[in-house]
Amino acid sequence: MKVTDIKTFVVDCFRTNWVFVKVYTDEGIDGVGEATLEYKEKALEGAVEHIKQYLVGENPLDIEKHWHAIYRDAYWRGGAVLMSALSAVEMALWDILGKHLGVPVYQLLGGKVNDKVRIYVNGWFSGAKEPEEFGEKARIAVQRGVTAMKWDPFGKNYLNISNAELDKSLRCVAAVREAAGPNVDLLIEGHGRFDIPTATKIAKELEQFKPMFFEEPVPPDNLEALKAVRDKSPVAIAAGERLYTRWDYRRMFDLMAADYIQPDVSHAGGIMELKKIAAEAECRYIPFAPHNPSGPVANAATLQIAAACPNFEILEIMYSDVDWRRDVTNESLEYKDGYITIPSMPGLGIELNEEGCLRHPYVPHTLRHYTGALTDIRPAKSEFYF
């Protein structure tokens, strides 16, 4: 079997663009992957083209060989652009291997540890601005069966926060806790916003609401700062969505800088790289909670990994999405009581609709996190999709 072509499909999804990668072979078996750069997708397209130059003509089943060759030959090892492109292509190769053998990818990773995985939802807050609006949206989500939810209540603040803004943020958390009740897990997102004293102060204030964790309290490029917050925090700290490969994670593990790790299959190196990172965490008794706010292919790949990891804890998933999400793949999720069942079709269990992708081409989007538009992540017409 030989790779004959690689194509990239950049699809607008309102808040960013999904970047789907499809690898074709001379035996008629193709595979799909996904990676976005959150607003820098043109750079990712170029990186995929460089990988294509290497991979066309190669046997797609030699996944480990190709991963190391692509990683090595980039020279400037790691980084968001290369690793996201490599992640998408690696996913597609696993999809091809699973289809070639007629088994789901989790079977190739050692088989299922989990038949279903617990999820927490992101995006349930779309459009909310005031604490009362967050509370009402939380109430609706819980009525729909949500048992864990995440959001960023910190507006457009960066590095520090005034007492008035912090008070509003805490009123937002209080409104959600009251609406959701005591048995729903709350996960507080920091988006790498704060300096050490501010993050520490916030962590102490959050304790009263009993959150599952406080995510990315400080910027991702200083793990010593993350550890400094963790050492003083009365609540669990989660991080890792902006770390790439096991080598980045080695430093986090050496420091024991986080209580939960959150590698992203679309950025950290793909399926096997996440399996290796999860194994490193397992021997340190750190739960594995993958970052997964992306599209349907990344979700399908992450479900396969979660099935095969003993230390899997909880999976992020988007609560709603653009109404054309259903047009771009044949995604079908079985959701019940806060859990999603692991699909058992060959490969990743998902197929890309190329024509559907082409109907929703690339649209430029800019970062919302520090502009006050953080919750504007959905168009007026959107759908629940599980």
MILO-865478 format. One record per residue (C-alpha): residue number from 1; residue in one letter; x, y, z. Coordinates in pm, 1 decimal. Layout:
BEGIN
NODE   num   residu       east      north         up
NODE   NUM        a          X          Y          Z
...
//
This chain:
BEGIN
NODE   num   residu       east      north         up
NODE     1        m        0.0        0.0        0.0
NODE     2        k      126.0      349.4      -90.2
NODE     3        v       11.5      703.3      -12.0
NODE     4        t     -101.5      873.0     -332.7
NODE     5        d     -221.6     1212.1     -211.5
NODE     6        i     -294.9     1430.9       91.0
NODE     7        k     -561.4     1701.2       85.1
NODE     8        t     -651.3     1967.0      337.7
NODE     9        f    -1006.8     2092.4      391.6
NODE    10        v    -1037.0     2414.4      590.5
NODE    11        v    -1394.9     2456.1      712.1
NODE    12        d    -1541.6     2762.3      881.8
NODE    13        c    -1702.6     2683.2     1217.2
NODE    14        f    -1778.6     3040.5     1325.6
NODE    15        r    -1539.7     3071.7     1621.4
NODE    16        t    -1238.0     2929.2     1430.4
NODE    17        n    -1187.8     2700.4     1131.8
NODE    18        w    -1166.6     2322.9     1141.1
NODE    19        v     -872.2     2184.1      944.2
NODE    20        f     -937.0     1832.4      819.1
NODE    21        v     -661.9     1630.8      651.5
NODE    22        k     -736.1     1335.1      425.6
NODE    23        v     -471.7     1082.2      322.0
NODE    24        y     -540.6      869.6       12.6
NODE    25        t     -383.9      536.8      -87.9
NODE    26        d     -351.3      325.3     -399.9
NODE    27        e     -573.2       56.0     -244.2
NODE    28        g     -875.0      284.9     -212.1
NODE    29        i     -847.5      313.1      166.5
NODE    30        d     -829.2      669.2      292.4
NODE    31        g     -790.0      814.4      638.9
NODE    32        v     -890.8     1138.9      805.4
NODE    33        g     -735.2     1358.7     1071.4
NODE    34        e     -798.0     1701.0     1218.9
NODE    35        a     -589.7     1985.2     1354.2
NODE    36        t     -658.1     2352.8     1388.3
NODE    37        l     -426.5     2629.8     1501.6
NODE    38        e     -705.1     2836.2     1653.7
NODE    39        y     -695.7     3130.1     1412.1
NODE    40        k     -368.6     3058.8     1224.9
NODE    41        e     -491.0     2792.6      984.3
NODE    42        k     -304.6     2911.2      675.2
NODE    43        a       26.2     2828.9      843.2
NODE    44        l     -105.8     2480.8      916.6
NODE    45        e     -201.9     2425.8      552.7
NODE    46        g      155.9     2501.6      451.5
NODE    47        a      296.3     2257.9      706.9
NODE    48        v       72.0     1980.3      574.7
NODE    49        e      203.9     2048.0      223.7
NODE    50        h      560.2     1993.1      348.5
NODE    51        i      457.3     1661.4      506.8
NODE    52        k      290.5     1561.7      179.8
NODE    53        q      623.1     1595.9       -2.0
NODE    54        y      768.8     1332.5      228.8
NODE    55        l      472.9     1095.6      263.7
NODE    56        v      345.4     1046.1      -92.1
NODE    57        g      480.4      713.3     -217.7
NODE    58        e      538.1      576.1      133.7
NODE    59        n      361.3      286.7      305.3
NODE    60        p       99.4      449.5      535.3
NODE    61        l      107.2      155.8      775.8
NODE    62        d      457.4      242.5      902.4
NODE    63        i      320.9      505.9     1137.1
NODE    64        e      597.6      520.3     1396.5
NODE    65        k      866.3      540.6     1127.9
NODE    66        h      695.3      829.7      951.4
NODE    67        w      623.9     1019.5     1272.9
NODE    68        h      989.3     1017.4     1373.2
NODE    69        a     1113.6     1104.4     1024.5
NODE    70        i      877.9     1402.9      994.0
NODE    71        y      956.6     1523.6     1345.8
NODE    72        r     1333.6     1484.4     1297.7
NODE    73        d     1354.2     1638.6      953.4
NODE    74        a     1169.0     1954.0     1053.8
NODE    75        y     1494.5     2048.7     1234.9
NODE    76        w     1317.0     2307.7     1457.6
NODE    77        r     1157.1     2030.0     1658.2
NODE    78        g      812.1     2072.7     1804.0
NODE    79        g      600.6     2386.5     1808.4
NODE    80        a      235.9     2444.7     1734.3
NODE    81        v      249.1     2449.7     1353.5
NODE    82        l      456.2     2138.6     1286.4
NODE    83        m      302.4     1933.9     1564.3
NODE    84        s      -54.4     2019.0     1465.6
NODE    85        a       11.0     1920.7     1104.2
NODE    86        l      186.1     1602.0     1212.0
NODE    87        s      -96.9     1524.0     1454.9
NODE    88        a     -359.7     1541.2     1180.5
NODE    89        v     -159.9     1325.2      940.4
NODE    90        e      -79.3     1072.0     1212.5
NODE    91        m     -449.9     1039.5     1297.2
NODE    92        a     -526.1      972.0      932.6
NODE    93        l     -260.8      698.1      918.1
NODE    94        w     -415.1      523.3     1219.5
NODE    95        d     -753.6      550.1     1049.3
NODE    96        i     -608.0      378.7      741.3
NODE    97        l     -446.8      104.2      950.8
NODE    98        g     -769.2       34.2     1138.5
NODE    99        k     -969.8       16.8      816.9
NODE   100        h     -704.2     -204.4      656.2
NODE   101        l     -731.2     -451.7      943.6
NODE   102        g    -1105.4     -408.2      993.6
NODE   103        v    -1078.9     -302.4     1359.5
NODE   104        p    -1129.3       18.6     1557.9
NODE   105        v     -813.5      208.5     1647.3
NODE   106        y     -855.5      137.4     2018.2
NODE   107        q     -802.5     -232.2     1939.9
NODE   108        l     -462.3     -144.6     1796.0
NODE   109        l     -377.2       44.9     2116.3
NODE   110        g     -431.1     -260.5     2334.3
NODE   111        g     -809.1     -284.9     2344.9
NODE   112        k    -1074.6     -119.5     2554.6
NODE   113        v    -1034.5      -30.1     2917.8
NODE   114        n    -1346.7      185.4     2897.1
NODE   115        d    -1667.6      106.8     2709.2
NODE   116        k    -1786.9      462.2     2765.7
NODE   117        v    -1624.8      785.3     2878.8
NODE   118        r    -1745.9     1064.2     3099.3
NODE   119        i    -1763.2     1405.2     2935.9
NODE   120        y    -1773.1     1767.5     3039.9
NODE   121        v    -1924.8     2023.2     2807.2
NODE   122        n    -1776.4     2343.3     2671.5
NODE   123        g    -1970.8     2609.6     2483.6
NODE   124        w    -2291.9     2571.7     2688.4
NODE   125        f    -2259.9     2940.9     2783.3
NODE   126        s    -2278.1     3079.2     2429.3
NODE   127        g    -2383.2     3444.2     2429.9
NODE   128        a    -2394.8     3486.2     2808.1
NODE   129        k    -2242.9     3807.5     2948.2
NODE   130        e    -2382.0     3858.4     3297.8
NODE   131        p    -2375.1     3612.4     3591.6
NODE   132        e    -2751.3     3562.0     3575.9
NODE   133        e    -2729.8     3467.8     3207.4
NODE   134        f    -2460.7     3209.6     3281.7
NODE   135        g    -2681.4     3068.7     3554.6
NODE   136        e    -2978.9     3033.2     3322.7
NODE   137        k    -2768.3     2864.2     3053.8
NODE   138        a    -2628.5     2625.6     3316.8
NODE   139        r    -2980.4     2536.2     3430.6
NODE   140        i    -3077.6     2445.2     3072.9
NODE   141        a    -2763.9     2234.1     3027.0
NODE   142        v    -2831.5     2036.9     3344.6
NODE   143        q    -3189.7     1976.1     3232.9
NODE   144        r    -3043.1     1819.5     2918.3
NODE   145        g    -2841.7     1572.7     3126.2
NODE   146        v    -2507.0     1750.5     3157.3
NODE   147        t    -2311.5     1641.2     3466.2
NODE   148        a    -1994.6     1851.0     3422.5
NODE   149        m    -1935.8     2188.5     3256.0
NODE   150        k    -1644.3     2421.9     3189.5
NODE   151        w    -1620.1     2794.0     3116.4
NODE   152        d    -1400.3     3099.3     3155.1
NODE   153        p    -1566.9     3355.7     3384.6
NODE   154        f    -1281.8     3609.5     3368.2
NODE   155        g    -1392.2     3835.3     3080.9
NODE   156        k    -1103.2     4002.9     2899.7
NODE   157        n     -858.9     4022.6     3190.1
NODE   158        y     -492.2     3942.0     3138.1
NODE   159        l     -218.3     3885.8     3398.6
NODE   160        n     -411.6     4059.5     3676.4
NODE   161        i     -770.2     4141.9     3764.4
NODE   162        s     -930.1     4424.6     3961.8
NODE   163        n    -1131.3     4354.2     4274.9
NODE   164        a    -1446.9     4464.9     4094.0
NODE   165        e    -1384.6     4232.4     3798.5
NODE   166        l    -1292.8     3944.1     4028.6
NODE   167        d    -1613.3     3998.9     4224.3
NODE   168        k    -1813.2     3975.2     3900.5
NODE   169        s    -1628.1     3658.5     3801.5
NODE   170        l    -1701.7     3498.5     4138.1
NODE   171        r    -2068.2     3600.4     4114.4
NODE   172        c    -2073.1     3422.0     3777.5
NODE   173        v    -1931.9     3103.7     3932.4
NODE   174        a    -2178.7     3131.6     4220.8
NODE   175        a    -2471.0     3168.0     3977.9
NODE   176        v    -2364.5     2858.5     3786.4
NODE   177        r    -2311.5     2657.3     4104.3
NODE   178        e    -2656.3     2755.3     4233.1
NODE   179        a    -2821.7     2671.9     3901.2
NODE   180        a    -2635.1     2345.1     3847.0
NODE   181        g    -2668.4     2218.7     4201.9
NODE   182        p    -2409.0     2049.1     4423.3
NODE   183        n    -2370.3     1728.7     4221.7
NODE   184        v    -2260.4     1877.9     3887.4
NODE   185        d    -1885.5     1919.1     3842.1
NODE   186        l    -1769.4     2271.3     3758.1
NODE   187        l    -1441.0     2320.3     3573.9
NODE   188        i    -1302.6     2673.8     3571.0
NODE   189        e    -1103.3     2781.0     3262.9
NODE   190        g     -818.6     3030.4     3295.1
NODE   191        h     -696.4     3033.1     2932.6
NODE   192        g     -342.7     3100.8     3055.6
NODE   193        r     -443.5     3448.1     3171.3
NODE   194        f     -284.9     3533.1     3502.4
NODE   195        d       43.2     3596.2     3680.1
NODE   196        i      136.7     3390.2     3985.5
NODE   197        p      -12.2     3604.0     4267.2
NODE   198        t     -334.6     3667.8     4076.6
NODE   199        a     -382.3     3302.3     3983.3
NODE   200        t     -312.2     3199.8     4341.2
NODE   201        k     -562.0     3452.5     4476.4
NODE   202        i     -828.2     3329.8     4233.2
NODE   203        a     -763.7     2964.3     4317.5
NODE   204        k     -822.9     3038.6     4685.9
NODE   205        e    -1145.7     3222.1     4607.1
NODE   206        l    -1268.4     2932.4     4391.2
NODE   207        e    -1235.4     2678.2     4670.9
NODE   208        q    -1577.6     2764.9     4811.1
NODE   209        f    -1744.7     2641.8     4490.7
NODE   210        k    -1572.8     2299.8     4498.1
NODE   211        p    -1457.4     2296.7     4134.5
NODE   212        m    -1318.9     1980.6     3978.7
NODE   213        f    -1019.8     2185.5     3863.1
NODE   214        f     -887.3     2530.3     3770.8
NODE   215        e     -746.5     2504.3     3417.7
NODE   216        e     -440.1     2684.9     3278.1
NODE   217        p     -419.1     2953.0     3547.3
NODE   218        v      -92.2     3097.7     3408.3
NODE   219        p       49.3     3132.2     3053.5
NODE   220        p      175.7     2799.7     2917.6
NODE   221        d      537.9     2892.7     2853.3
NODE   222        n      662.2     2875.1     3213.3
NODE   223        l      596.9     2547.8     3392.4
NODE   224        e      773.4     2669.1     3705.8
NODE   225        a      505.3     2938.7     3732.3
NODE   226        l      237.1     2671.9     3696.5
NODE   227        k      397.0     2471.0     3975.7
NODE   228        a      416.1     2781.0     4195.1
NODE   229        v       39.9     2822.1     4164.2
NODE   230        r      -27.7     2452.5     4213.8
NODE   231        d      181.4     2447.3     4531.2
NODE   232        k      -36.3     2720.1     4686.2
NODE   233        s     -372.5     2630.2     4534.2
NODE   234        p     -642.8     2465.5     4747.5
NODE   235        v     -812.4     2337.4     4428.1
NODE   236        a     -677.5     2096.8     4166.4
NODE   237        i     -486.7     2248.0     3874.6
NODE   238        a     -520.5     2124.7     3514.0
NODE   239        a     -294.4     2216.8     3222.1
NODE   240        g     -120.8     2095.9     2909.4
NODE   241        e     -333.1     2181.3     2606.5
NODE   242        r      -48.0     2398.9     2473.3
NODE   243        l      232.1     2149.4     2531.9
NODE   244        y      359.1     1942.0     2241.9
NODE   245        t      498.2     1587.3     2257.6
NODE   246        r      625.2     1377.5     2544.8
NODE   247        w      937.5     1594.2     2565.1
NODE   248        d      738.1     1900.8     2668.3
NODE   249        y      542.0     1686.9     2910.7
NODE   250        r      859.0     1545.5     3061.5
NODE   251        r      928.1     1883.5     3221.6
NODE   252        m      573.7     1906.8     3354.7
NODE   253        f      603.1     1559.5     3503.5
NODE   254        d      944.2     1627.2     3655.1
NODE   255        l      796.8     1931.0     3830.0
NODE   256        m      463.4     1763.2     3913.9
NODE   257        a      318.8     2097.6     3805.0
NODE   258        a      -43.1     1988.4     3744.8
NODE   259        d     -302.4     1758.8     3900.0
NODE   260        y     -470.6     1678.8     3565.8
NODE   261        i     -302.7     1669.7     3225.4
NODE   262        q     -479.1     1789.1     2910.1
NODE   263        p     -285.9     1705.2     2593.0
NODE   264        d     -475.3     1769.3     2268.7
NODE   265        v     -474.1     1502.1     1997.2
NODE   266        s     -476.9     1776.8     1731.4
NODE   267        h     -161.5     1945.0     1861.6
NODE   268        a       52.3     1721.0     2082.5
NODE   269        g      153.4     1470.3     1815.5
NODE   270        g     -150.7     1257.6     1746.2
NODE   271        i     -292.5      933.3     1878.5
NODE   272        m       18.5      739.8     1980.4
NODE   273        e      182.0     1047.1     2130.6
NODE   274        l     -118.6     1100.7     2357.5
NODE   275        k     -110.4      731.7     2453.2
NODE   276        k      255.5      769.7     2552.4
NODE   277        i      190.5     1089.7     2747.9
NODE   278        a     -101.5      924.2     2925.7
NODE   279        a      121.1      630.5     3020.0
NODE   280        e      379.0      868.1     3169.1
NODE   281        a      100.3     1028.7     3371.4
NODE   282        e      -35.0      691.7     3480.0
NODE   283        c      285.3      596.2     3659.8
NODE   284        r      268.0      927.7     3848.2
NODE   285        y     -101.2      880.1     3936.7
NODE   286        i     -202.8     1187.5     3737.5
NODE   287        p     -546.4     1167.2     3568.2
NODE   288        f     -566.8     1202.0     3189.2
NODE   289        a     -831.5     1455.9     3080.2
NODE   290        p     -774.9     1534.3     2709.2
NODE   291        h     -834.2     1882.1     2571.6
NODE   292        n    -1096.2     1843.3     2297.1
NODE   293        p    -1294.5     2155.1     2196.1
NODE   294        s    -1246.0     2093.4     1823.8
NODE   295        g    -1440.8     1925.7     1545.8
NODE   296        p    -1584.7     1579.8     1481.3
NODE   297        v    -1267.4     1405.3     1361.2
NODE   298        a    -1057.9     1516.8     1658.4
NODE   299        n    -1340.6     1403.8     1883.2
NODE   300        a    -1352.5     1062.0     1716.8
NODE   301        a     -975.6     1019.7     1756.5
NODE   302        t     -980.0     1125.1     2121.8
NODE   303        l    -1257.2      877.4     2199.8
NODE   304        q    -1038.2      597.3     2062.1
NODE   305        i     -751.4      698.9     2291.5
NODE   306        a     -977.8      740.4     2594.3
NODE   307        a    -1104.5      387.5     2541.8
NODE   308        a     -755.3      244.8     2583.8
NODE   309        c     -615.4      449.6     2877.2
NODE   310        p     -651.9      320.0     3235.0
NODE   311        n     -600.2      666.1     3382.7
NODE   312        f     -856.7      837.0     3161.8
NODE   313        e    -1070.4     1068.8     3375.6
NODE   314        i    -1298.6     1293.5     3168.8
NODE   315        l    -1323.9     1424.0     2812.0
NODE   316        e    -1404.6     1773.1     2693.0
NODE   317        i    -1666.7     1807.1     2420.4
NODE   318        m    -1856.6     2096.0     2265.0
NODE   319        y    -2216.1     2125.0     2385.0
NODE   320        s    -2348.3     2271.3     2061.6
NODE   321        d    -2208.6     2369.5     1725.9
NODE   322        v    -2279.2     2524.7     1389.9
NODE   323        d    -2569.6     2355.2     1217.6
NODE   324        w    -2344.8     2243.0      931.5
NODE   325        r    -2129.2     2025.4     1158.5
NODE   326        r    -2357.6     1741.5     1049.4
NODE   327        d    -2277.4     1815.1      683.4
NODE   328        v    -1901.5     1761.8      701.0
NODE   329        t    -1885.5     1409.2      851.4
NODE   330        n    -2112.3     1118.5      938.8
NODE   331        e    -2049.6     1172.4     1312.8
NODE   332        s    -2296.8      986.7     1534.8
NODE   333        l    -2255.8     1000.6     1912.4
NODE   334        e    -2442.1      793.3     2169.2
NODE   335        y    -2481.0     1008.2     2482.4
NODE   336        k    -2647.6      905.3     2808.0
NODE   337        d    -2622.0     1016.0     3170.5
NODE   338        g    -2306.5     1221.1     3118.3
NODE   339        y    -2120.1      953.7     2918.3
NODE   340        i    -2048.4      885.0     2551.0
NODE   341        t    -2020.9      527.3     2429.0
NODE   342        i    -1700.8      441.6     2241.5
NODE   343        p    -1779.7      368.8     1873.9
NODE   344        s    -1662.4       31.6     1741.3
NODE   345        m    -1643.5       86.4     1364.0
NODE   346        p    -1309.5       23.9     1187.3
NODE   347        g    -1047.7      297.1     1207.9
NODE   348        l    -1164.5      616.3     1374.7
NODE   349        g    -1523.5      532.4     1284.9
NODE   350        i    -1588.2      855.8     1098.1
NODE   351        e    -1585.8      964.6      733.4
NODE   352        l    -1533.9     1308.9      580.7
NODE   353        n    -1787.3     1454.9      337.9
NODE   354        e    -1563.3     1649.1       99.4
NODE   355        e    -1850.6     1829.2      -73.1
NODE   356        g    -1994.8     1932.9      262.7
NODE   357        c    -1656.1     2073.3      361.7
NODE   358        l    -1624.4     2274.3       43.1
NODE   359        r    -1960.8     2440.5      105.3
NODE   360        h    -1817.9     2612.1      415.7
NODE   361        p    -1470.3     2739.8      321.9
NODE   362        y    -1212.3     2924.5      529.6
NODE   363        v    -1320.9     3248.2      696.6
NODE   364        p    -1069.1     3463.7      889.6
NODE   365        h    -1132.6     3475.9     1263.7
NODE   366        t     -944.1     3658.8     1536.7
NODE   367        l     -875.5     3569.4     1898.0
NODE   368        r    -1165.3     3661.6     2128.6
NODE   369        h    -1010.8     3588.7     2467.4
NODE   370        y     -900.4     3942.2     2556.6
NODE   371        t    -1159.2     4148.5     2369.1
NODE   372        g    -1472.3     4092.2     2575.5
NODE   373        a    -1623.4     3868.2     2306.6
NODE   374        l    -1518.9     3539.2     2465.6
NODE   375        t    -1867.3     3389.1     2475.1
NODE   376        d    -1956.3     3481.1     2116.2
NODE   377        i    -1874.1     3134.9     1986.1
NODE   378        r    -2194.0     3037.2     1803.7
NODE   379        p    -2410.6     3190.8     1530.5
NODE   380        a    -2775.0     3259.2     1604.9
NODE   381        k    -2860.1     2927.3     1443.2
NODE   382        s    -2673.8     2640.4     1607.5
NODE   383        e    -2750.6     2282.4     1711.7
NODE   384        f    -2706.4     2049.0     2001.9
NODE   385        y    -2535.0     1748.8     1856.6
NODE   386        f    -2543.8     1475.4     2121.0
//
